[in-house]
Amino acid sequence: MPFAVCVNNLEYPASLELHKIYQVLSDDDAAADGDLRIIDESGEDYLYPAAYFVLIDLPRDAEQALWDSFAHSLQLAV
């Protein structure tokens, strides 16, 4: 799964933090409509305009560290 950096949160300040890295879930229908399915600050996935994000490629160790961090935060939320 890719990651993306939020570059615009004007319409969703409670749901998205500017410059934060978010997990992107695969959703071909959303992409066809110009949206991305993002796991936002609520911990749930929602559709947001793709223009609000920049997809990023990370080195393998950085990507693994993020996955571990996201998994840990999900465990704490349960």
Wavefront OBJ file of the C-alpha trace (Angstrom):
o trace
v 0.000 0.000 0.000
v 1.287 3.456 -0.763
v 1.611 6.389 1.530
v 0.731 10.015 0.867
v 1.522 13.393 2.385
v -1.377 15.767 2.970
v -0.736 19.082 1.188
v -4.205 20.622 1.590
v -6.646 20.227 4.475
v -8.694 23.430 4.119
v -12.034 21.643 3.776
v -11.217 18.903 6.322
v -9.124 20.419 9.143
v -10.521 18.037 11.771
v -9.901 14.955 9.619
v -6.556 15.697 7.973
v -3.345 17.199 9.305
v -1.305 19.248 6.879
v 2.069 17.646 6.010
v 1.216 14.381 7.772
v 1.834 10.999 6.136
v -1.297 8.888 5.654
v -1.926 5.320 4.576
v -3.650 5.008 1.208
v -5.940 2.052 0.587
v -6.377 0.676 -2.906
v -9.678 1.749 -4.467
v -9.844 1.778 -8.261
v -13.336 3.307 -8.347
v -12.230 6.185 -6.126
v -9.114 6.746 -8.241
v -11.250 6.864 -11.397
v -13.239 9.672 -9.759
v -10.076 11.579 -8.755
v -10.172 10.524 -5.105
v -7.980 8.587 -2.698
v -9.162 6.324 0.102
v -7.225 7.565 3.135
v -7.147 6.357 6.728
v -7.658 9.720 8.395
v -7.471 11.064 11.954
v -10.594 9.126 12.956
v -8.773 5.878 12.200
v -11.362 5.062 9.544
v -10.972 5.198 5.773
v -12.709 7.927 3.798
v -12.501 9.364 0.308
v -10.663 12.640 -0.207
v -9.675 14.528 -3.351
v -6.396 13.121 -4.696
v -5.201 16.712 -5.195
v -5.028 17.054 -1.395
v -2.152 14.546 -1.298
v 1.186 13.719 -2.848
v 1.898 9.998 -3.124
v 5.355 9.143 -1.853
v 7.774 6.278 -2.360
v 9.734 5.455 0.752
v 12.866 3.404 1.316
v 11.992 -0.101 2.475
v 13.165 0.454 6.073
v 11.160 3.692 6.384
v 8.060 2.034 4.955
v 8.418 -0.884 7.381
v 8.840 1.502 10.308
v 5.629 3.301 9.311
v 3.709 0.033 8.957
v 4.929 -1.040 12.398
v 3.928 2.325 13.850
v 0.451 2.213 12.290
v -0.069 -1.360 13.492
v 1.009 -0.402 17.016
v -1.352 2.591 17.121
v -4.234 0.374 15.957
v -3.510 -2.092 18.762
v -3.598 0.731 21.309
v -6.969 1.903 19.971
v -8.605 -1.502 20.505
l 1 2 3 4 5 6 7 8 9 10 11 12 13 14 15 16 17 18 19 20 21 22 23 24 25 26 27 28 29 30 31 32 33 34 35 36 37 38 39 40 41 42 43 44 45 46 47 48 49 50 51 52 53 54 55 56 57 58 59 60 61 62 63 64 65 66 67 68 69 70 71 72 73 74 75 76 77 78
